[in-house]
Amino acid sequence: MQRLEEIRKAKGFSQVQLAQAIGTSQAFVCELERGRKSPSFDTLMKIAQVLGCTLDELVGRSEQVAAVDG
């Protein structure tokens, strides 16, 4: 996940805090940030909701691409 760590830190969450908020482990959040694991769609939705961002922002998809696709 391209931007998870950046967004998480900008919102003031530690890996532990985010993990607790989405019901997973700190190790899993670390693996997501390092690109070693891929989250389910449900997990992506939880992360976006907790961090107050869109799925596009979370996966690093630009607004311009989203506008063309949408």
mmJSON file of the N, C-alpha and C atoms, coordinates in Angstrom:
{"data_MODEL":{"atom_site":{
"group_PDB":["ATOM","ATOM","ATOM","ATOM","ATOM","ATOM","ATOM","ATOM","ATOM","ATOM","ATOM","ATOM","ATOM","ATOM","ATOM","ATOM","ATOM","ATOM","ATOM","ATOM","ATOM","ATOM","ATOM","ATOM","ATOM","ATOM","ATOM","ATOM","ATOM","ATOM","ATOM","ATOM","ATOM","ATOM","ATOM","ATOM","ATOM","ATOM","ATOM","ATOM","ATOM","ATOM","ATOM","ATOM","ATOM","ATOM","ATOM","ATOM","ATOM","ATOM","ATOM","ATOM","ATOM","ATOM","ATOM","ATOM","ATOM","ATOM","ATOM","ATOM","ATOM","ATOM","ATOM","ATOM","ATOM","ATOM","ATOM","ATOM","ATOM","ATOM","ATOM","ATOM","ATOM","ATOM","ATOM","ATOM","ATOM","ATOM","ATOM","ATOM","ATOM","ATOM","ATOM","ATOM","ATOM","ATOM","ATOM","ATOM","ATOM","ATOM","ATOM","ATOM","ATOM","ATOM","ATOM","ATOM","ATOM","ATOM","ATOM","ATOM","ATOM","ATOM","ATOM","ATOM","ATOM","ATOM","ATOM","ATOM","ATOM","ATOM","ATOM","ATOM","ATOM","ATOM","ATOM","ATOM","ATOM","ATOM","ATOM","ATOM","ATOM","ATOM","ATOM","ATOM","ATOM","ATOM","ATOM","ATOM","ATOM","ATOM","ATOM","ATOM","ATOM","ATOM","ATOM","ATOM","ATOM","ATOM","ATOM","ATOM","ATOM","ATOM","ATOM","ATOM","ATOM","ATOM","ATOM","ATOM","ATOM","ATOM","ATOM","ATOM","ATOM","ATOM","ATOM","ATOM","ATOM","ATOM","ATOM","ATOM","ATOM","ATOM","ATOM","ATOM","ATOM","ATOM","ATOM","ATOM","ATOM","ATOM","ATOM","ATOM","ATOM","ATOM","ATOM","ATOM","ATOM","ATOM","ATOM","ATOM","ATOM","ATOM","ATOM","ATOM","ATOM","ATOM","ATOM","ATOM","ATOM","ATOM","ATOM","ATOM","ATOM","ATOM","ATOM","ATOM","ATOM","ATOM","ATOM","ATOM","ATOM","ATOM","ATOM","ATOM","ATOM","ATOM","ATOM","ATOM","ATOM","ATOM"],
"id":[1,2,3,4,5,6,7,8,9,10,11,12,13,14,15,16,17,18,19,20,21,22,23,24,25,26,27,28,29,30,31,32,33,34,35,36,37,38,39,40,41,42,43,44,45,46,47,48,49,50,51,52,53,54,55,56,57,58,59,60,61,62,63,64,65,66,67,68,69,70,71,72,73,74,75,76,77,78,79,80,81,82,83,84,85,86,87,88,89,90,91,92,93,94,95,96,97,98,99,100,101,102,103,104,105,106,107,108,109,110,111,112,113,114,115,116,117,118,119,120,121,122,123,124,125,126,127,128,129,130,131,132,133,134,135,136,137,138,139,140,141,142,143,144,145,146,147,148,149,150,151,152,153,154,155,156,157,158,159,160,161,162,163,164,165,166,167,168,169,170,171,172,173,174,175,176,177,178,179,180,181,182,183,184,185,186,187,188,189,190,191,192,193,194,195,196,197,198,199,200,201,202,203,204,205,206,207,208,209,210],
"type_symbol":["N","C","C","N","C","C","N","C","C","N","C","C","N","C","C","N","C","C","N","C","C","N","C","C","N","C","C","N","C","C","N","C","C","N","C","C","N","C","C","N","C","C","N","C","C","N","C","C","N","C","C","N","C","C","N","C","C","N","C","C","N","C","C","N","C","C","N","C","C","N","C","C","N","C","C","N","C","C","N","C","C","N","C","C","N","C","C","N","C","C","N","C","C","N","C","C","N","C","C","N","C","C","N","C","C","N","C","C","N","C","C","N","C","C","N","C","C","N","C","C","N","C","C","N","C","C","N","C","C","N","C","C","N","C","C","N","C","C","N","C","C","N","C","C","N","C","C","N","C","C","N","C","C","N","C","C","N","C","C","N","C","C","N","C","C","N","C","C","N","C","C","N","C","C","N","C","C","N","C","C","N","C","C","N","C","C","N","C","C","N","C","C","N","C","C","N","C","C","N","C","C","N","C","C","N","C","C","N","C","C"],
"label_atom_id":["N","CA","C","N","CA","C","N","CA","C","N","CA","C","N","CA","C","N","CA","C","N","CA","C","N","CA","C","N","CA","C","N","CA","C","N","CA","C","N","CA","C","N","CA","C","N","CA","C","N","CA","C","N","CA","C","N","CA","C","N","CA","C","N","CA","C","N","CA","C","N","CA","C","N","CA","C","N","CA","C","N","CA","C","N","CA","C","N","CA","C","N","CA","C","N","CA","C","N","CA","C","N","CA","C","N","CA","C","N","CA","C","N","CA","C","N","CA","C","N","CA","C","N","CA","C","N","CA","C","N","CA","C","N","CA","C","N","CA","C","N","CA","C","N","CA","C","N","CA","C","N","CA","C","N","CA","C","N","CA","C","N","CA","C","N","CA","C","N","CA","C","N","CA","C","N","CA","C","N","CA","C","N","CA","C","N","CA","C","N","CA","C","N","CA","C","N","CA","C","N","CA","C","N","CA","C","N","CA","C","N","CA","C","N","CA","C","N","CA","C","N","CA","C","N","CA","C","N","CA","C","N","CA","C","N","CA","C","N","CA","C","N","CA","C"],
"label_alt_id":[null,null,null,null,null,null,null,null,null,null,null,null,null,null,null,null,null,null,null,null,null,null,null,null,null,null,null,null,null,null,null,null,null,null,null,null,null,null,null,null,null,null,null,null,null,null,null,null,null,null,null,null,null,null,null,null,null,null,null,null,null,null,null,null,null,null,null,null,null,null,null,null,null,null,null,null,null,null,null,null,null,null,null,null,null,null,null,null,null,null,null,null,null,null,null,null,null,null,null,null,null,null,null,null,null,null,null,null,null,null,null,null,null,null,null,null,null,null,null,null,null,null,null,null,null,null,null,null,null,null,null,null,null,null,null,null,null,null,null,null,null,null,null,null,null,null,null,null,null,null,null,null,null,null,null,null,null,null,null,null,null,null,null,null,null,null,null,null,null,null,null,null,null,null,null,null,null,null,null,null,null,null,null,null,null,null,null,null,null,null,null,null,null,null,null,null,null,null,null,null,null,null,null,null,null,null,null,null,null,null],
"label_comp_id":["MET","MET","MET","GLN","GLN","GLN","ARG","ARG","ARG","LEU","LEU","LEU","GLU","GLU","GLU","GLU","GLU","GLU","ILE","ILE","ILE","ARG","ARG","ARG","LYS","LYS","LYS","ALA","ALA","ALA","LYS","LYS","LYS","GLY","GLY","GLY","PHE","PHE","PHE","SER","SER","SER","GLN","GLN","GLN","VAL","VAL","VAL","GLN","GLN","GLN","LEU","LEU","LEU","ALA","ALA","ALA","GLN","GLN","GLN","ALA","ALA","ALA","ILE","ILE","ILE","GLY","GLY","GLY","THR","THR","THR","SER","SER","SER","GLN","GLN","GLN","ALA","ALA","ALA","PHE","PHE","PHE","VAL","VAL","VAL","CYS","CYS","CYS","GLU","GLU","GLU","LEU","LEU","LEU","GLU","GLU","GLU","ARG","ARG","ARG","GLY","GLY","GLY","ARG","ARG","ARG","LYS","LYS","LYS","SER","SER","SER","PRO","PRO","PRO","SER","SER","SER","PHE","PHE","PHE","ASP","ASP","ASP","THR","THR","THR","LEU","LEU","LEU","MET","MET","MET","LYS","LYS","LYS","ILE","ILE","ILE","ALA","ALA","ALA","GLN","GLN","GLN","VAL","VAL","VAL","LEU","LEU","LEU","GLY","GLY","GLY","CYS","CYS","CYS","THR","THR","THR","LEU","LEU","LEU","ASP","ASP","ASP","GLU","GLU","GLU","LEU","LEU","LEU","VAL","VAL","VAL","GLY","GLY","GLY","ARG","ARG","ARG","SER","SER","SER","GLU","GLU","GLU","GLN","GLN","GLN","VAL","VAL","VAL","ALA","ALA","ALA","ALA","ALA","ALA","VAL","VAL","VAL","ASP","ASP","ASP","GLY","GLY","GLY"],
"label_asym_id":["A","A","A","A","A","A","A","A","A","A","A","A","A","A","A","A","A","A","A","A","A","A","A","A","A","A","A","A","A","A","A","A","A","A","A","A","A","A","A","A","A","A","A","A","A","A","A","A","A","A","A","A","A","A","A","A","A","A","A","A","A","A","A","A","A","A","A","A","A","A","A","A","A","A","A","A","A","A","A","A","A","A","A","A","A","A","A","A","A","A","A","A","A","A","A","A","A","A","A","A","A","A","A","A","A","A","A","A","A","A","A","A","A","A","A","A","A","A","A","A","A","A","A","A","A","A","A","A","A","A","A","A","A","A","A","A","A","A","A","A","A","A","A","A","A","A","A","A","A","A","A","A","A","A","A","A","A","A","A","A","A","A","A","A","A","A","A","A","A","A","A","A","A","A","A","A","A","A","A","A","A","A","A","A","A","A","A","A","A","A","A","A","A","A","A","A","A","A","A","A","A","A","A","A","A","A","A","A","A","A"],
"label_entity_id":["1","1","1","1","1","1","1","1","1","1","1","1","1","1","1","1","1","1","1","1","1","1","1","1","1","1","1","1","1","1","1","1","1","1","1","1","1","1","1","1","1","1","1","1","1","1","1","1","1","1","1","1","1","1","1","1","1","1","1","1","1","1","1","1","1","1","1","1","1","1","1","1","1","1","1","1","1","1","1","1","1","1","1","1","1","1","1","1","1","1","1","1","1","1","1","1","1","1","1","1","1","1","1","1","1","1","1","1","1","1","1","1","1","1","1","1","1","1","1","1","1","1","1","1","1","1","1","1","1","1","1","1","1","1","1","1","1","1","1","1","1","1","1","1","1","1","1","1","1","1","1","1","1","1","1","1","1","1","1","1","1","1","1","1","1","1","1","1","1","1","1","1","1","1","1","1","1","1","1","1","1","1","1","1","1","1","1","1","1","1","1","1","1","1","1","1","1","1","1","1","1","1","1","1","1","1","1","1","1","1"],
"label_seq_id":[1,1,1,2,2,2,3,3,3,4,4,4,5,5,5,6,6,6,7,7,7,8,8,8,9,9,9,10,10,10,11,11,11,12,12,12,13,13,13,14,14,14,15,15,15,16,16,16,17,17,17,18,18,18,19,19,19,20,20,20,21,21,21,22,22,22,23,23,23,24,24,24,25,25,25,26,26,26,27,27,27,28,28,28,29,29,29,30,30,30,31,31,31,32,32,32,33,33,33,34,34,34,35,35,35,36,36,36,37,37,37,38,38,38,39,39,39,40,40,40,41,41,41,42,42,42,43,43,43,44,44,44,45,45,45,46,46,46,47,47,47,48,48,48,49,49,49,50,50,50,51,51,51,52,52,52,53,53,53,54,54,54,55,55,55,56,56,56,57,57,57,58,58,58,59,59,59,60,60,60,61,61,61,62,62,62,63,63,63,64,64,64,65,65,65,66,66,66,67,67,67,68,68,68,69,69,69,70,70,70],
"pdbx_PDB_ins_code":[null,null,null,null,null,null,null,null,null,null,null,null,null,null,null,null,null,null,null,null,null,null,null,null,null,null,null,null,null,null,null,null,null,null,null,null,null,null,null,null,null,null,null,null,null,null,null,null,null,null,null,null,null,null,null,null,null,null,null,null,null,null,null,null,null,null,null,null,null,null,null,null,null,null,null,null,null,null,null,null,null,null,null,null,null,null,null,null,null,null,null,null,null,null,null,null,null,null,null,null,null,null,null,null,null,null,null,null,null,null,null,null,null,null,null,null,null,null,null,null,null,null,null,null,null,null,null,null,null,null,null,null,null,null,null,null,null,null,null,null,null,null,null,null,null,null,null,null,null,null,null,null,null,null,null,null,null,null,null,null,null,null,null,null,null,null,null,null,null,null,null,null,null,null,null,null,null,null,null,null,null,null,null,null,null,null,null,null,null,null,null,null,null,null,null,null,null,null,null,null,null,null,null,null,null,null,null,null,null,null],
"Cartn_x":[0.857,0.0,0.894,0.799,1.741,1.762,0.629,0.591,0.15,-0.065,-0.606,0.227,1.522,2.365,2.314,2.385,2.339,1.034,-0.079,-1.389,-1.553,-1.165,-1.279,-0.536,0.686,1.489,0.904,0.425,-0.171,-1.409,-2.125,-3.335,-3.027,-1.749,-1.349,-1.555,-1.619,-1.808,-0.485,-0.263,0.841,0.346,1.252,0.831,-0.073,0.262,-0.53,-1.942,-2.049,-3.362,-4.224,-3.617,-4.376,-4.795,-3.896,-4.21,-5.391,-5.373,-6.475,-7.784,-7.723,-8.935,-9.564,-8.741,-9.292,-9.386,-8.996,-9.142,-8.118,-6.865,-5.796,-4.553,-3.445,-2.207,-1.301,-0.407,0.586,1.462,1.768,2.61,1.956,0.628,-0.084,-0.026,-0.215,-0.126,1.272,2.278,3.663,3.845,3.326,3.43,2.703,1.574,0.851,1.706,2.28,3.093,4.332,4.851,6.05,5.715,4.43,4.025,4.167,4.298,4.466,3.141,2.087,0.743,-0.215,-1.299,-2.355,-3.626,-4.264,-5.478,-6.691,-7.679,-8.963,-9.661,-10.695,-11.457,-12.062,-12.578,-13.168,-12.135,-10.921,-9.86,-9.494,-9.423,-9.165,-10.221,-11.471,-12.566,-12.423,-12.086,-11.9,-10.761,-9.659,-8.502,-8.872,-9.513,-9.906,-10.847,-11.784,-12.736,-12.02,-11.151,-10.431,-9.526,-8.845,-7.912,-8.588,-9.869,-10.59,-10.096,-9.841,-9.373,-10.171,-9.972,-10.649,-9.783,-10.394,-9.633,-8.606,-8.965,-8.021,-6.786,-6.987,-5.851,-4.989,-5.645,-4.946,-4.056,-4.52,-3.733,-2.873,-2.895,-2.023,-2.528,-3.797,-4.398,-4.687,-4.265,-4.418,-5.864,-6.208,-7.556,-7.847,-6.839,-7.025,-7.429,-6.76,-7.108,-8.499,-8.822,-10.149,-11.237,-10.986,-11.973,-12.178,-11.129,-11.239,-11.998,-11.7,-12.361,-13.803,-14.103,-15.414,-16.355],
"Cartn_y":[-1.182,0.0,1.233,1.943,3.021,4.128,4.497,5.707,5.472,4.236,3.964,4.595,4.372,4.909,6.436,7.055,8.524,9.076,8.5,8.975,8.687,7.495,7.111,8.105,8.42,9.354,10.76,11.183,12.522,12.664,11.563,11.583,11.337,11.11,10.965,9.592,8.571,7.204,6.454,5.678,4.726,3.457,2.572,1.296,0.544,0.591,-0.103,0.481,1.794,2.44,2.098,2.129,1.783,0.327,-0.541,-1.964,-2.208,-1.564,-1.718,-1.209,-0.094,0.513,-0.348,-1.117,-1.946,-3.419,-3.74,-5.1,-6.09,-5.648,-6.527,-6.301,-6.839,-6.705,-5.618,-5.127,-4.151,-4.771,-6.052,-6.733,-6.723,-6.902,-6.877,-5.495,-4.452,-3.082,-2.836,-3.29,-3.151,-3.86,-5.051,-5.81,-5.097,-4.476,-3.7,-2.532,-1.815,-0.644,-1.017,-2.174,-2.631,-3.322,-3.506,-4.139,-5.649,-6.232,-7.686,-8.419,-7.701,-8.266,-7.363,-7.955,-7.196,-7.329,-6.211,-6.263,-6.679,-7.218,-7.49,-6.153,-6.18,-4.961,-4.431,-5.326,-4.907,-4.198,-4.722,-4.102,-2.734,-2.638,-1.337,-0.313,-0.735,0.165,0.623,-0.29,0.058,1.058,0.797,1.692,3.091,3.163,4.465,5.198,4.466,5.092,5.621,4.811,5.222,6.422,6.406,7.484,8.691,8.571,9.699,10.064,9.043,9.292,8.42,8.663,7.846,6.639,5.649,4.496,4.918,5.844,6.339,6.94,7.75,8.34,7.253,6.289,5.226,4.395,4.137,3.308,4.142,5.461,6.328,6.619,6.478,6.756,8.242,8.87,10.319,10.697,11.937,12.441,12.499,12.806,12.908,11.547,10.485,9.149,8.773,9.103,8.789,9.49,10.738,11.493,10.881,10.384,9.781,8.463,7.666,6.382,6.526,7.598,7.736,8.378],
"Cartn_z":[0.0,0.0,0.0,-1.06,-1.333,-0.286,0.22,1.053,2.492,2.875,4.202,5.313,5.299,6.365,6.406,5.254,5.17,5.74,5.329,5.803,7.291,7.713,9.124,10.009,9.649,10.444,10.414,9.246,9.121,10.003,10.199,11.034,12.504,12.826,14.219,14.822,13.999,14.483,14.495,15.542,15.537,14.85,14.527,13.946,14.92,16.195,17.216,17.286,17.279,17.357,16.143,14.959,13.753,13.807,14.206,14.299,15.242,16.384,17.34,16.759,16.051,15.485,14.399,13.683,12.6,12.981,14.21,14.7,14.171,14.095,13.622,14.472,14.056,14.821,14.245,15.078,14.636,13.557,13.702,12.711,11.335,11.283,10.008,9.377,10.189,9.678,9.118,9.824,9.349,8.008,7.88,6.631,5.486,5.785,4.765,4.288,5.242,4.902,4.097,4.327,3.612,2.286,2.016,0.768,0.768,1.926,2.035,2.144,2.503,2.61,1.857,1.403,0.742,1.574,1.862,2.684,1.862,2.549,1.907,1.656,0.844,0.581,1.876,2.713,3.984,4.865,4.893,5.679,5.11,3.781,3.15,3.554,3.532,3.906,5.361,6.253,7.664,7.831,7.157,7.261,6.771,5.62,5.073,6.015,6.599,7.521,8.766,9.346,10.556,10.275,9.137,8.813,8.164,7.851,7.272,5.886,5.072,3.711,2.742,1.473,0.464,0.127,-0.495,-0.959,-1.995,-2.863,-3.871,-3.211,-2.177,-1.465,-0.828,-0.255,0.456,-0.461,-1.657,-2.577,-3.525,-3.344,-4.132,-5.523,-5.718,-7.018,-7.11,-8.179,-8.304,-8.581,-8.233,-8.483,-9.973,-10.762,-12.212,-12.79,-12.379,-12.849,-12.373,-11.126,-10.587,-11.376,-11.76,-12.528,-13.915,-14.527,-15.842,-15.762,-14.731,-14.553,-14.108,-13.372,-12.757,-13.668],
"occupancy":[1.0,1.0,1.0,1.0,1.0,1.0,1.0,1.0,1.0,1.0,1.0,1.0,1.0,1.0,1.0,1.0,1.0,1.0,1.0,1.0,1.0,1.0,1.0,1.0,1.0,1.0,1.0,1.0,1.0,1.0,1.0,1.0,1.0,1.0,1.0,1.0,1.0,1.0,1.0,1.0,1.0,1.0,1.0,1.0,1.0,1.0,1.0,1.0,1.0,1.0,1.0,1.0,1.0,1.0,1.0,1.0,1.0,1.0,1.0,1.0,1.0,1.0,1.0,1.0,1.0,1.0,1.0,1.0,1.0,1.0,1.0,1.0,1.0,1.0,1.0,1.0,1.0,1.0,1.0,1.0,1.0,1.0,1.0,1.0,1.0,1.0,1.0,1.0,1.0,1.0,1.0,1.0,1.0,1.0,1.0,1.0,1.0,1.0,1.0,1.0,1.0,1.0,1.0,1.0,1.0,1.0,1.0,1.0,1.0,1.0,1.0,1.0,1.0,1.0,1.0,1.0,1.0,1.0,1.0,1.0,1.0,1.0,1.0,1.0,1.0,1.0,1.0,1.0,1.0,1.0,1.0,1.0,1.0,1.0,1.0,1.0,1.0,1.0,1.0,1.0,1.0,1.0,1.0,1.0,1.0,1.0,1.0,1.0,1.0,1.0,1.0,1.0,1.0,1.0,1.0,1.0,1.0,1.0,1.0,1.0,1.0,1.0,1.0,1.0,1.0,1.0,1.0,1.0,1.0,1.0,1.0,1.0,1.0,1.0,1.0,1.0,1.0,1.0,1.0,1.0,1.0,1.0,1.0,1.0,1.0,1.0,1.0,1.0,1.0,1.0,1.0,1.0,1.0,1.0,1.0,1.0,1.0,1.0,1.0,1.0,1.0,1.0,1.0,1.0,1.0,1.0,1.0,1.0,1.0,1.0],
"B_iso_or_equiv":[0.0,0.0,0.0,0.0,0.0,0.0,0.0,0.0,0.0,0.0,0.0,0.0,0.0,0.0,0.0,0.0,0.0,0.0,0.0,0.0,0.0,0.0,0.0,0.0,0.0,0.0,0.0,0.0,0.0,0.0,0.0,0.0,0.0,0.0,0.0,0.0,0.0,0.0,0.0,0.0,0.0,0.0,0.0,0.0,0.0,0.0,0.0,0.0,0.0,0.0,0.0,0.0,0.0,0.0,0.0,0.0,0.0,0.0,0.0,0.0,0.0,0.0,0.0,0.0,0.0,0.0,0.0,0.0,0.0,0.0,0.0,0.0,0.0,0.0,0.0,0.0,0.0,0.0,0.0,0.0,0.0,0.0,0.0,0.0,0.0,0.0,0.0,0.0,0.0,0.0,0.0,0.0,0.0,0.0,0.0,0.0,0.0,0.0,0.0,0.0,0.0,0.0,0.0,0.0,0.0,0.0,0.0,0.0,0.0,0.0,0.0,0.0,0.0,0.0,0.0,0.0,0.0,0.0,0.0,0.0,0.0,0.0,0.0,0.0,0.0,0.0,0.0,0.0,0.0,0.0,0.0,0.0,0.0,0.0,0.0,0.0,0.0,0.0,0.0,0.0,0.0,0.0,0.0,0.0,0.0,0.0,0.0,0.0,0.0,0.0,0.0,0.0,0.0,0.0,0.0,0.0,0.0,0.0,0.0,0.0,0.0,0.0,0.0,0.0,0.0,0.0,0.0,0.0,0.0,0.0,0.0,0.0,0.0,0.0,0.0,0.0,0.0,0.0,0.0,0.0,0.0,0.0,0.0,0.0,0.0,0.0,0.0,0.0,0.0,0.0,0.0,0.0,0.0,0.0,0.0,0.0,0.0,0.0,0.0,0.0,0.0,0.0,0.0,0.0,0.0,0.0,0.0,0.0,0.0,0.0],
"pdbx_formal_charge":[null,null,null,null,null,null,null,null,null,null,null,null,null,null,null,null,null,null,null,null,null,null,null,null,null,null,null,null,null,null,null,null,null,null,null,null,null,null,null,null,null,null,null,null,null,null,null,null,null,null,null,null,null,null,null,null,null,null,null,null,null,null,null,null,null,null,null,null,null,null,null,null,null,null,null,null,null,null,null,null,null,null,null,null,null,null,null,null,null,null,null,null,null,null,null,null,null,null,null,null,null,null,null,null,null,null,null,null,null,null,null,null,null,null,null,null,null,null,null,null,null,null,null,null,null,null,null,null,null,null,null,null,null,null,null,null,null,null,null,null,null,null,null,null,null,null,null,null,null,null,null,null,null,null,null,null,null,null,null,null,null,null,null,null,null,null,null,null,null,null,null,null,null,null,null,null,null,null,null,null,null,null,null,null,null,null,null,null,null,null,null,null,null,null,null,null,null,null,null,null,null,null,null,null,null,null,null,null,null,null],
"auth_seq_id":[1,1,1,2,2,2,3,3,3,4,4,4,5,5,5,6,6,6,7,7,7,8,8,8,9,9,9,10,10,10,11,11,11,12,12,12,13,13,13,14,14,14,15,15,15,16,16,16,17,17,17,18,18,18,19,19,19,20,20,20,21,21,21,22,22,22,23,23,23,24,24,24,25,25,25,26,26,26,27,27,27,28,28,28,29,29,29,30,30,30,31,31,31,32,32,32,33,33,33,34,34,34,35,35,35,36,36,36,37,37,37,38,38,38,39,39,39,40,40,40,41,41,41,42,42,42,43,43,43,44,44,44,45,45,45,46,46,46,47,47,47,48,48,48,49,49,49,50,50,50,51,51,51,52,52,52,53,53,53,54,54,54,55,55,55,56,56,56,57,57,57,58,58,58,59,59,59,60,60,60,61,61,61,62,62,62,63,63,63,64,64,64,65,65,65,66,66,66,67,67,67,68,68,68,69,69,69,70,70,70],
"auth_comp_id":["MET","MET","MET","GLN","GLN","GLN","ARG","ARG","ARG","LEU","LEU","LEU","GLU","GLU","GLU","GLU","GLU","GLU","ILE","ILE","ILE","ARG","ARG","ARG","LYS","LYS","LYS","ALA","ALA","ALA","LYS","LYS","LYS","GLY","GLY","GLY","PHE","PHE","PHE","SER","SER","SER","GLN","GLN","GLN","VAL","VAL","VAL","GLN","GLN","GLN","LEU","LEU","LEU","ALA","ALA","ALA","GLN","GLN","GLN","ALA","ALA","ALA","ILE","ILE","ILE","GLY","GLY","GLY","THR","THR","THR","SER","SER","SER","GLN","GLN","GLN","ALA","ALA","ALA","PHE","PHE","PHE","VAL","VAL","VAL","CYS","CYS","CYS","GLU","GLU","GLU","LEU","LEU","LEU","GLU","GLU","GLU","ARG","ARG","ARG","GLY","GLY","GLY","ARG","ARG","ARG","LYS","LYS","LYS","SER","SER","SER","PRO","PRO","PRO","SER","SER","SER","PHE","PHE","PHE","ASP","ASP","ASP","THR","THR","THR","LEU","LEU","LEU","MET","MET","MET","LYS","LYS","LYS","ILE","ILE","ILE","ALA","ALA","ALA","GLN","GLN","GLN","VAL","VAL","VAL","LEU","LEU","LEU","GLY","GLY","GLY","CYS","CYS","CYS","THR","THR","THR","LEU","LEU","LEU","ASP","ASP","ASP","GLU","GLU","GLU","LEU","LEU","LEU","VAL","VAL","VAL","GLY","GLY","GLY","ARG","ARG","ARG","SER","SER","SER","GLU","GLU","GLU","GLN","GLN","GLN","VAL","VAL","VAL","ALA","ALA","ALA","ALA","ALA","ALA","VAL","VAL","VAL","ASP","ASP","ASP","GLY","GLY","GLY"],
"auth_asym_id":["A","A","A","A","A","A","A","A","A","A","A","A","A","A","A","A","A","A","A","A","A","A","A","A","A","A","A","A","A","A","A","A","A","A","A","A","A","A","A","A","A","A","A","A","A","A","A","A","A","A","A","A","A","A","A","A","A","A","A","A","A","A","A","A","A","A","A","A","A","A","A","A","A","A","A","A","A","A","A","A","A","A","A","A","A","A","A","A","A","A","A","A","A","A","A","A","A","A","A","A","A","A","A","A","A","A","A","A","A","A","A","A","A","A","A","A","A","A","A","A","A","A","A","A","A","A","A","A","A","A","A","A","A","A","A","A","A","A","A","A","A","A","A","A","A","A","A","A","A","A","A","A","A","A","A","A","A","A","A","A","A","A","A","A","A","A","A","A","A","A","A","A","A","A","A","A","A","A","A","A","A","A","A","A","A","A","A","A","A","A","A","A","A","A","A","A","A","A","A","A","A","A","A","A","A","A","A","A","A","A"],
"auth_atom_id":["N","CA","C","N","CA","C","N","CA","C","N","CA","C","N","CA","C","N","CA","C","N","CA","C","N","CA","C","N","CA","C","N","CA","C","N","CA","C","N","CA","C","N","CA","C","N","CA","C","N","CA","C","N","CA","C","N","CA","C","N","CA","C","N","CA","C","N","CA","C","N","CA","C","N","CA","C","N","CA","C","N","CA","C","N","CA","C","N","CA","C","N","CA","C","N","CA","C","N","CA","C","N","CA","C","N","CA","C","N","CA","C","N","CA","C","N","CA","C","N","CA","C","N","CA","C","N","CA","C","N","CA","C","N","CA","C","N","CA","C","N","CA","C","N","CA","C","N","CA","C","N","CA","C","N","CA","C","N","CA","C","N","CA","C","N","CA","C","N","CA","C","N","CA","C","N","CA","C","N","CA","C","N","CA","C","N","CA","C","N","CA","C","N","CA","C","N","CA","C","N","CA","C","N","CA","C","N","CA","C","N","CA","C","N","CA","C","N","CA","C","N","CA","C","N","CA","C","N","CA","C","N","CA","C","N","CA","C","N","CA","C","N","CA","C"],
"pdbx_PDB_model_num":[1,1,1,1,1,1,1,1,1,1,1,1,1,1,1,1,1,1,1,1,1,1,1,1,1,1,1,1,1,1,1,1,1,1,1,1,1,1,1,1,1,1,1,1,1,1,1,1,1,1,1,1,1,1,1,1,1,1,1,1,1,1,1,1,1,1,1,1,1,1,1,1,1,1,1,1,1,1,1,1,1,1,1,1,1,1,1,1,1,1,1,1,1,1,1,1,1,1,1,1,1,1,1,1,1,1,1,1,1,1,1,1,1,1,1,1,1,1,1,1,1,1,1,1,1,1,1,1,1,1,1,1,1,1,1,1,1,1,1,1,1,1,1,1,1,1,1,1,1,1,1,1,1,1,1,1,1,1,1,1,1,1,1,1,1,1,1,1,1,1,1,1,1,1,1,1,1,1,1,1,1,1,1,1,1,1,1,1,1,1,1,1,1,1,1,1,1,1,1,1,1,1,1,1,1,1,1,1,1,1]
}}}
